[in-house]
Amino acid sequence: MRALGIAAIALLLSAAAPAFAKDPLDLGPPPRPEPGVIHKVADVTLSRPVALLRAVFGVAMLPVAWPVGAVLGDGRWALDVCLHDPIHDLAHRPLGEL
């Protein structure tokens, strides 16, 4: 009798499993919430000016970093660190995404 009960529970659980399964296309990360007013204000007053300073300092340091990067084997790294990343943070990043 006990084995029959265990078999019945196992059958019910296996029959109910598809009802609780997630859609395979739904397994990605959850959507990010919209940034609030505080995030946008902090972005404009703190993050964007720091990105501007990073871009100015990156332009100044590029003549030193690019040859060093080229000697070490990756000149593209210097361009990414000195120019592309700060300019992306300054101009292309959506407002409020810190």
C-alpha positions as CSV (number, residue, x, y, z in Angstrom):
1,M,0.0,0.0,0.0
2,R,2.8,2.3,0.9
3,A,4.6,1.7,-2.5
4,L,1.3,2.5,-4.3
5,G,1.1,5.9,-2.5
6,I,4.6,6.7,-3.4
7,A,4.0,5.8,-7.0
8,A,0.9,7.9,-7.1
9,I,2.7,10.9,-5.7
10,A,5.6,10.5,-8.1
11,L,3.1,10.2,-11.0
12,L,1.2,13.4,-9.9
13,L,4.5,15.3,-9.5
14,S,5.7,14.3,-13.0
15,A,2.4,15.2,-14.5
16,A,2.4,18.6,-12.9
17,A,6.0,19.4,-13.8
18,P,5.2,20.9,-17.2
19,A,2.7,23.3,-15.6
20,F,5.5,24.8,-13.5
21,A,8.3,24.8,-16.0
22,K,9.6,28.1,-17.3
23,D,9.6,29.0,-21.0
24,P,13.1,28.4,-22.4
25,L,13.1,31.8,-24.0
26,D,12.4,33.4,-20.6
27,L,15.6,32.2,-18.9
28,G,17.6,35.4,-19.6
29,P,18.4,38.1,-17.0
30,P,15.4,40.0,-15.7
31,P,14.9,43.5,-17.2
32,R,16.6,46.3,-15.4
33,P,14.3,48.9,-13.8
34,E,14.2,52.4,-15.1
35,P,16.7,54.6,-13.3
36,G,15.1,57.0,-10.8
37,V,15.5,60.7,-10.4
38,I,18.3,60.3,-7.8
39,H,20.3,58.1,-10.2
40,K,19.9,60.6,-13.0
41,V,20.9,63.6,-10.8
42,A,24.0,61.7,-9.5
43,D,24.9,60.8,-13.1
44,V,24.8,64.4,-14.3
45,T,26.5,65.9,-11.2
46,L,29.1,63.3,-10.4
47,S,29.6,60.6,-13.1
48,R,29.6,62.7,-16.2
49,P,32.1,65.3,-14.9
50,V,34.4,62.4,-13.8
51,A,34.1,60.9,-17.3
52,L,35.0,64.2,-18.8
53,L,38.1,64.4,-16.6
54,R,39.0,60.8,-17.6
55,A,38.6,61.7,-21.3
56,V,40.9,64.8,-20.9
57,F,43.4,62.9,-18.9
58,G,43.2,60.0,-21.4
59,V,44.0,62.3,-24.3
60,A,47.0,63.6,-22.4
61,M,48.2,60.1,-21.5
62,L,47.6,58.5,-25.0
63,P,51.1,59.5,-26.4
64,V,52.7,57.6,-23.5
65,A,50.2,54.7,-23.2
66,W,50.0,53.8,-26.9
67,P,53.7,53.0,-27.5
68,V,53.9,51.1,-24.2
69,G,50.8,49.1,-25.1
70,A,52.3,48.4,-28.6
71,V,55.6,47.2,-27.1
72,L,53.7,45.0,-24.7
73,G,51.7,43.5,-27.6
74,D,48.3,45.3,-27.5
75,G,48.2,48.9,-28.7
76,R,44.4,48.7,-29.0
77,W,44.2,48.5,-25.2
78,A,45.6,52.0,-24.8
79,L,43.0,53.4,-27.2
80,D,40.2,51.6,-25.3
81,V,41.4,52.7,-21.9
82,C,42.4,56.3,-22.8
83,L,39.7,57.2,-25.3
84,H,36.9,54.8,-26.0
85,D,35.8,53.9,-22.5
86,P,35.7,57.5,-21.2
87,I,34.0,58.8,-24.3
88,H,31.4,56.0,-24.1
89,D,30.7,56.9,-20.4
90,L,30.5,60.5,-21.3
91,A,28.4,60.6,-24.4
92,H,26.9,57.2,-25.2
93,R,25.8,55.7,-21.9
94,P,22.1,56.2,-21.1
95,L,21.3,58.8,-18.5
96,G,21.0,57.3,-15.0
97,E,22.9,54.1,-15.6
98,L,25.8,54.4,-13.2
